[in-house]
Amino acid sequence: MALLTDGSPNTVGSLKAIESSIADVAAIEMINVDVKMGVAVEEISESLMVYLIQLGSQDPQAASRRDLGVSTVVVTAPLKRWHALDSIALVYRDAYHNQLNERYLAKWKYFNAVAADARQTLLDTGIGLVNQPVPKAPVPIAGLSVGQWNPASYIVQIAWVDALGNVGAPSDPITVQLSAGTAPTVTAPAPPDGIAGWNVYVGPIGSVPILQNSSPLDFTTPWIASLTEPASGTPVGTGQSPDTYILSSNCFYRR
């Protein structure tokens, strides 16, 4: 799972799965949905920060919460839904203010209400926290070397790994086109503090990228493919799972 600080938990496509006309409304009213999803992340982050501070000692990370902020909060399914509904509400809010259209007003009020319900569902089921947050990796740099991979287009992603072996959310995918007699190389950008290594995942377009390294890579040299085809291994993940779920009355730990 991604962390709340990794960026928007949703895409325009996932918003359309809830409200099919949202992209059309945004286009008509010249509203940038990506911007609204970013605003929703900010609003949710502020709301959760206040909530966690108010929990006091019920938050297992209370002593460092002000320094941590919401960097340890995991995007669980209830949080993802809250974000989607809040993003849709923000779009309809702006659409209403543009046109003073009663239909937009009704939609704004409705999605505000269901977003509040989604927030309560998150609090009732528990906010997922990790002990050591590993951020989402940025997009790597892909290149070509001499090799014998099948000529095709391949997807490449990387993920940060910390000293404890925690793997963060993968980077956004990039594509590398291989011709005859070539193989891919991948270079990782400079890592943030606390990152010990990185993983690289590669797969043909249309497939799930697969882990290509047997142990986390260091940052001194690029990864260079040495086989004639992608290695078989672990599929790319979605990030860290919660170590702790915290509720308003108590918290319980993942077994």
N, C-alpha and C positions, 0 to 999 in steps of 0.2 A: 504494500500500500504506500501511496505517496504521503509526504508530510504536508501540513497545511501551508507551510512556508515555501513549498516547492513551486507554487504557482496555482493557476486555476484548476480546480478538481474536475471541471466539466469543459465540454466543447459546445460549439453552436449545435452540433448534431445531437448531443445528449439533451440539450434544452428543447430541441424540436421533438424529441421523443415524448416529452411531457406536454408541450404546447406547440402544435404543428405549425401554427402561423407566426411564430415569434420572429423568424428571420424575415418574413415578408413585411411585418409591421415595422421592424427595425430599418429595413431598406426604404420603405415609404417615408418614414419619419426621420431618416438620416441619423440613426442611432447606432453607435459602434457597440455591438454586443460584447466583443472582447474587452472593451474598456469597462462595461457594466459588470462583467464577471470579475474583473480586477477589483472594482469598487466593492462588490459583494464579499470578496476575500478579506478586504480591509475591515468591513463592517463586522463580519463574523469573527475575525481575529480580535477586534476590540471587545466584542461581547463576551467571548470566551476568556479573554484575559481578565476582565472584571469578575466574571464568574469564578475563575480559579483562585484569584486573590481573595475573594469573599469566602471561599471554602476553608481558607487557613490551613490548619494542620491536617485536614482531610485530604489535601493534595500532597502526595508523597514527595513532590518536588517543591514544596512551599518555600523552603529556605532559600532557594535560588530562582524562584519563579520570575521575579522582576528582571533578573539577568537573562533568563532563558526565553522570556516572552512566551509565544506559542510555538516555538521551534520544535517542541517534543510532541505536539498534537498530530495524531495520525488521521488521515482522511478515511474514516470508516464509511460504510454505506449510508447511515443516517446523516452524517455530516455532508457527504456528497449530495444527498437529496436536498438538504437545507440550502446548500449553496446554489443548486440549480433553481429552486423555487424563489430564492431571494433575488437571483439574477434576473429572472423573468419579471418579477415584481418591479425591479428597477427600470427595466425597459418600458413597461407599461406606465410607470410613473412619469417618465420623460415624455412618452407619447401623449399622455393626457395633458401635460403642461404645454405641449406644443399646440394641441388642437382643441383642448377643453371638450373632448369627445366623451360622452357619457359611457359608451361601450368600453373605452380605454379605462375610465375611472372604475367601472365594475370589475374589470380584469385586474387592475392594480390592487383593489381592496381584497379580491379573492386570493390572489397569490401572496399578498401580505399575510393573510390569515393562515393559509396552509404552510407558509414558510415558518410562521410562529409555531404551528403544530409540529413541524419537522424539527425545529430547535428543541422543543420539549421532549420529543422522542429520543433525540440524542442524549439529553440530560438524564432521561429515565433509563436508557439502556447502557449509558456509560461513555465517557470521553476516552478514547484510546490514547495512551501515551507510550513513548519509547524512553528507555533509560539514556541511550546515547544516540542522538539524532545524526543521521548521515544524509546530507542534502542531495537533491537530484543533480546528476552530472550534466555539464553543458555538452553541446554538440561537439564531437571530436573532428579531427581532420583525417580524411581518408585519402590514400594514394595507391599507387600501383608498384609492384615489384615483379621480378621474373618468377614465373610459376606455371603450374599446369592445371589451374582450376578451369572448370567448364565455362566457356564464354557465356555470360549472362549478366543481368542486373542483380545486385545483392544489397540487402539492407544491413546497415551497421549501426550498432548502439553500444554505449559504454555505461558503466556504473561505478561509482566510488565504493571503496571498501575501507572500513576503519581497522584499527589494530586488533579489535576483538572479533573481526570477521563479519561485522554487520554490513549488509549491502544496501545501498540506497536505491532510490527510484532510477530507472534507466534514463539516459538522455533521449531527446527526440531523435527519431531515426533519420539517417542520411542514406543516400543511395550511391553505390559505386558501380560503374559499368566495366566489366572485365572483357577483354578481347583475348584471342588465342595467345598462349604463352605468357599469361600474366596471373598474378595473385594479388590479394589486397594487403595493404599496410594501413595501420591506424595509429595516430598520434593523439595522446590525451592532452588537453590543456592543463595549465598549472592548477594543482588542487588547492582547496582551502585548508586551513589548519585542521588537524585531527584526522586527515585522510592518509592511510598507509599505502594504499595501492588502488588498482582498478581492474575491472573485468571488461572484456570485449566480447560482443555477441554478433554473430554474422549468420545470415541465411538468405537463400534466394527470395526474391520478391514473391509474395503470396504465401510465404511460410513464416513460422515463428523463429526469430533469430536464436541461435544456440551458443552457449558459452564455449569459447575457443581456447581459454587458458586453464591449465590445471591448478594454478595457484595465482593469487593476486599479482599483477604486474607492477614493476616499479616505474618510476617516471624518467629514468635516464635514457631510455631508448624506445622507439616505437615498437608496436607489435607487428611482426611480419609473418604472414602465413607460411607454414612449412609443408603443409600437406597438399594433396591434389584436389581436395574438396573440403568443405566445412566439417569440422569435427562433430561427432555425435556426443551430446551431453545435455546439460541442464538448460531448459528454455529460459529466456529472459524473464525476469520477475517484474513485480510492480513496486517493489520497495519493501520497507520494514513493516512487520506486523506489530501490533501493540504488545508491550511488555506488561502494561497495567491498564485496567479500565477503572475510571474513577467516577463515582456517583456522588450526588449531593449528601447522601447519608453514610456512605461507606465506599470502599474500593476493594476490588478483588483482583487476583493475579492470574494470568494465563498459565495453564498447566502444560 
